[in-house]
Amino acid sequence: MKIVVLDYETITRDGDVSLEEIASVGDLTVFGFTPDDVVAGKIGDADAVLCNKTPITEDVFQKCPKLKYVGLFATGYNNVDIEAADRHGITVCNVPAYSANSVAQHTFALILNHFNKIREYADLVENGGWIRDKVFHRFYIPTYELTDMTIGIIGYGDIGRRVAELSAAFGMNVLAYTRSPEKVKPPVNLVSFFELLKNSDIVTVHCPLTNTTKEMINKNTIALMKKSAYFVNTARGGIVNEQDLADALNHDVIAGAGIDVLTLEPMREDCPLKNAKNCTITPHIAWAPKQTRENLFSVVADNLFKWTTGQPQNVVNKI
C-alpha cells in the first residue's frame, strides 16, 4: 500500500516526532510542504494520503482515482471536501480529543497573561523599570483574581470540558453553550448563546467551524458582551469576524482578546487584528507541545492501520 504525507513540516519541529509507526503500515512518501495547486500530483497513485491542513478537494479526488483514504493530523476536517469524499467512496478519519489538555492550557495562558498583566510587567522589568523603584514592588497596572469571575465556554466537547475543569479549579463560575446539552453537568450551567455573552467576564470558543458557527462572533454578538469582557479563540479563525473584533477592541467595546487562530493562516500583513488594541496573538500553537503531537501521530497511525483491517475508527464521513 502506498501512503503519502503532504505537510510534515506543519506537524513537526525539525522532525522531532517520528513517522515510524505510520511507515510500518505501508510504503511511505513524505513531503514537507505541498502547495495547493500540486496536491494531486504529489498524491499520484497512492492509496492513502495523510495531511494536516492541505486542502483535499473534488479536483484532487478526480485526479487520484486510486485514493481510498484520507487521514488527518487534526481534529478539524474543514480542509477536506467531505461530500466529494462520500461520492468517491473515500474514508476520511480525524483525531478527536488529542489536544484537549494542551489547548485548555493555552487558553488559560492567554487568560492569565491578560488578568495578571504578565507581558506588561515583564517588559517593565526588562526595560529597567523595577531597578529605578523606591520600594520593593511596582503594581501600577491593575491585576485581577479569577476567583468568582464568570467564564462562558462556547462548545462543550473534550476541550470545552477540560477548560471547565480548570476554571472550577480557579473558583470560577462556569457557563456553557453547546449543541449537546446532555454533556453539561453541575456545577457548570447550561445557558443560551446570548445569556453566555451577556453574563461572562471571559468568553472562550471551543466549537468547530461550520456553516452555523462561521462568524458567530461579530459586531452584533460582541456588542452583547460586558465592556470588561475578555475574549479568547483557540478554535478556528473563521468563527470570528476579525474586522468586527478589531473595531470592538479599538473602540473599547470589550477589554481585550487572546487569539491563537486566524481566518487566513499564516497571518497576512493586512490582518485586521494585527495591530488591534489589547489583542494578544499567538501563531496557532495551542496544539503544539511535543507530547501532544506524539499522541497525535500515534492515533493517526492507528487510524490508518484499523482502516487496512476493515475496521476504521474516527470516521467523519458517511462512507
C-alpha positions in Angstrom: 0.0 0.0 0.0 1.3 3.5 -0.9 1.0 6.2 1.7 1.7 9.9 1.1 2.2 12.6 3.8 1.7 16.0 2.3 2.7 18.5 5.0 5.1 17.0 7.5 6.7 20.4 8.3 3.4 21.7 9.7 3.3 19.0 12.4 6.9 18.7 13.5 9.7 20.9 14.8 12.8 19.8 12.8 11.5 16.3 12.6 11.1 15.9 16.4 8.2 13.4 16.1 8.8 10.2 14.2 6.7 8.7 11.3 8.0 5.2 12.2 4.6 3.9 13.2 3.0 5.2 10.1 5.8 3.9 7.9 5.2 0.4 9.3 1.7 0.3 7.7 2.9 0.7 4.1 5.3 2.3 1.6 5.6 5.9 2.8 6.5 9.0 0.8 6.9 12.2 2.8 6.6 15.8 1.6 7.5 18.7 4.0 5.0 21.1 2.4 2.7 20.9 -0.6 1.3 24.0 -2.4 -2.4 23.8 -3.1 -2.0 23.6 -6.9 0.2 20.5 -6.9 -1.6 18.3 -4.3 -2.9 15.8 -6.8 0.5 15.4 -8.4 2.1 14.7 -5.0 -0.5 12.1 -4.1 -0.3 10.4 -7.5 -1.3 6.7 -7.4 -1.2 6.5 -3.6 -3.9 4.5 -1.7 -3.8 6.8 1.3 -3.0 10.4 2.0 -2.2 11.9 5.4 -2.3 15.7 5.9 -2.8 18.4 8.4 -4.2 21.5 6.6 -3.6 20.8 3.0 -6.9 21.1 1.0 -8.2 17.9 -0.4 -10.8 18.9 -2.9 -13.2 17.3 -5.5 -10.5 18.0 -8.1 -7.9 16.1 -6.1 -10.3 13.1 -5.8 -11.0 13.1 -9.6 -7.3 13.2 -10.4 -6.3 10.5 -7.9 -8.6 7.5 -8.7 -6.6 5.1 -6.6 -7.0 7.1 -3.5 -9.2 5.4 -0.9 -8.3 7.0 2.4 -7.7 10.5 3.9 -6.2 10.6 7.3 -6.0 13.9 9.2 -3.3 15.1 11.6 -6.1 17.2 13.2 -9.5 17.1 14.9 -10.9 19.6 12.4 -11.6 18.4 8.8 -12.8 21.6 7.1 -9.9 21.3 4.6 -11.4 18.1 3.1 -14.4 18.2 0.8 -16.4 15.6 2.8 -19.3 15.4 0.3 -16.8 14.8 -2.5 -15.1 12.1 -0.4 -18.5 10.4 0.0 -19.2 10.5 -3.7 -15.8 8.9 -4.4 -16.1 6.3 -1.7 -13.2 7.6 0.2 -12.9 7.1 4.0 -11.9 10.3 6.0 -10.6 9.9 9.6 -9.6 12.5 12.1 -8.1 12.5 15.6 -10.6 13.7 18.2 -9.6 14.9 21.7 -5.8 14.6 21.2 -5.2 18.2 22.1 -7.7 18.8 24.9 -5.1 19.3 27.6 -2.7 21.5 25.6 -5.5 23.7 24.1 -7.1 24.2 27.5 -3.7 25.0 28.9 -3.0 27.6 26.2 -6.5 29.1 26.7 -5.6 29.8 30.4 -2.1 31.0 29.4 -3.9 33.8 27.4 -6.4 34.4 30.2 -3.7 34.7 32.8 -1.5 36.8 30.6 -4.3 39.3 30.4 -5.5 39.4 34.0 -2.1 39.2 35.6 -0.5 41.6 33.0 2.4 39.2 32.5 3.7 40.8 29.3 3.4 44.4 30.6 5.2 43.7 33.8 7.9 41.6 32.1 8.5 44.4 29.7 8.8 46.8 32.6 11.5 44.7 34.3 13.3 44.1 31.0 13.5 47.9 30.4 14.9 48.6 33.9 11.7 50.0 35.4 12.0 47.9 38.6 15.6 48.9 39.2 14.6 52.5 39.5 11.8 51.9 42.1 12.0 53.2 45.6 10.0 50.3 47.1 10.1 46.5 46.7 7.1 46.4 44.3 5.7 48.1 41.2 2.0 47.3 40.7 1.0 50.4 38.7 -1.1 48.2 36.3 -4.2 46.6 38.0 -4.3 42.8 38.1 -7.3 40.6 38.9 -8.1 37.3 40.6 -10.1 34.8 38.5 -11.9 33.5 41.6 -15.7 34.3 41.3 -15.4 35.6 37.7 -17.7 34.0 35.2 -16.3 32.2 32.2 -18.5 31.3 29.2 -17.5 28.3 27.2 -18.9 28.1 23.6 -18.7 24.5 22.6 -18.5 21.7 25.2 -16.6 18.9 23.6 -13.4 17.5 25.1 -11.6 20.8 25.1 -14.5 22.8 26.4 -14.9 20.3 29.3 -11.2 20.5 30.1 -11.5 24.3 30.2 -14.4 24.0 32.6 -12.4 21.7 34.9 -9.5 24.2 35.0 -12.0 27.1 35.5 -13.5 25.3 38.5 -10.0 24.9 40.0 -9.7 28.7 39.9 -13.0 29.1 41.7 -14.8 30.5 38.7 -18.5 30.3 37.8 -18.8 28.3 34.5 -21.4 28.8 31.8 -21.6 26.6 28.7 -23.4 26.9 25.4 -23.4 23.7 23.3 -25.3 21.6 20.7 -25.0 18.7 23.1 -26.7 19.9 26.3 -26.7 16.4 27.8 -23.0 16.8 28.3 -23.3 19.7 30.7 -23.4 18.7 34.3 -23.4 20.8 37.5 -21.6 22.9 38.7 -21.4 24.0 35.0 -24.6 25.9 34.0 -26.1 25.4 30.6 -27.3 28.7 29.1 -28.3 30.2 25.7 -25.7 31.8 23.5 -27.0 35.2 24.3 -27.1 34.6 28.0 -23.5 33.5 27.9 -22.3 36.6 26.0 -24.2 39.0 28.4 -23.1 37.4 31.7 -19.5 36.3 31.1 -16.3 38.1 32.2 -14.4 35.8 29.9 -15.8 34.3 26.6 -13.8 31.4 25.2 -14.6 29.5 21.9 -14.1 25.7 21.6 -16.5 24.7 18.8 -15.8 23.6 15.3 -16.0 25.8 12.3 -19.2 25.1 10.4 -21.8 27.0 8.3 -23.6 27.6 11.6 -20.6 28.9 13.6 -18.9 30.9 10.8 -18.5 34.5 12.1 -20.8 33.8 15.0 -18.6 36.3 16.9 -19.4 39.6 15.1 -20.2 43.2 15.8 -23.7 42.3 17.0 -22.7 39.5 19.3 -19.7 41.3 20.6 -22.0 44.2 21.5 -23.8 41.9 23.9 -20.6 41.3 25.9 -19.6 43.2 29.0 -17.3 46.2 28.4 -14.8 44.5 30.8 -15.0 41.1 28.9 -12.0 39.2 27.6 -12.5 37.1 24.5 -10.4 34.0 23.7 -10.3 32.0 20.5 -8.2 28.8 20.3 -10.7 27.0 18.0 -10.8 28.2 14.3 -10.3 31.7 13.0 -13.4 31.7 10.8 -15.7 31.6 13.8 -14.8 35.3 14.3 -15.4 38.3 12.0 -11.9 39.7 12.5 -12.7 43.2 11.4 -15.6 43.4 13.8 -13.4 42.2 16.6 -10.7 44.6 15.8 -13.1 47.5 15.7 -14.6 46.4 19.1 -11.1 46.3 20.7 -10.0 49.6 19.2 -13.2 51.3 20.4 -13.2 49.7 23.9 -16.4 47.8 23.3 -14.6 44.9 25.2 -11.4 44.9 27.2 -9.2 42.5 25.3 -8.7 39.4 23.3 -6.4 36.4 23.2 -6.2 34.8 19.7 -4.4 31.6 18.6 -6.1 31.1 15.3 -6.9 33.4 12.3 -9.2 33.2 9.3 -6.2 33.2 7.0 -3.0 31.5 8.2 -0.2 32.3 8.2 -1.2 35.9 9.2 -1.4 38.4 6.3 0.0 41.8 6.6 -3.4 43.3 6.3 -5.0 41.1 9.0 -7.4 43.4 11.0 -6.2 42.1 14.3 -2.5 42.6 13.6 -2.3 45.9 15.5 -5.6 45.9 17.3 -5.7 47.3 20.8 -5.3 44.9 23.8 -5.0 41.9 21.5 -2.5 39.1 22.1 -2.0 36.8 19.1 0.0 33.5 19.1 0.7 31.7 15.9 -1.6 28.7 16.1 0.4 26.9 18.7 -2.1 25.7 21.3 -2.0 22.1 20.0 1.8 22.0 19.6 3.5 20.6 22.7 5.7 17.6 21.8 3.7 15.2 24.0 0.5 16.3 22.3 1.9 15.7 18.8 3.4 12.3 19.8 -0.1 11.3 20.8 -1.5 12.7 17.5 0.9 10.7 15.4 0.1 7.5 17.3 -3.6 7.9 16.7 -3.1 8.8 13.0 -1.1 5.6 12.6 -3.7 3.5 14.5 -6.5 5.0 12.4 -4.6 4.0 9.2 -3.9 0.5 10.4 -7.5 -0.1 11.6 -8.7 1.1 8.1 -6.5 -1.5 6.4 -8.1 -4.3 8.6 -11.6 -3.2 7.5 -12.4 -1.8 11.0 -11.9 2.0 10.5 -12.2 4.3 13.5 -12.7 8.0 13.9 -14.5 8.2 10.6 -16.0 11.7 9.9 -17.9 11.0 6.7 -20.8 8.6 5.7 -18.7 6.0 3.8 
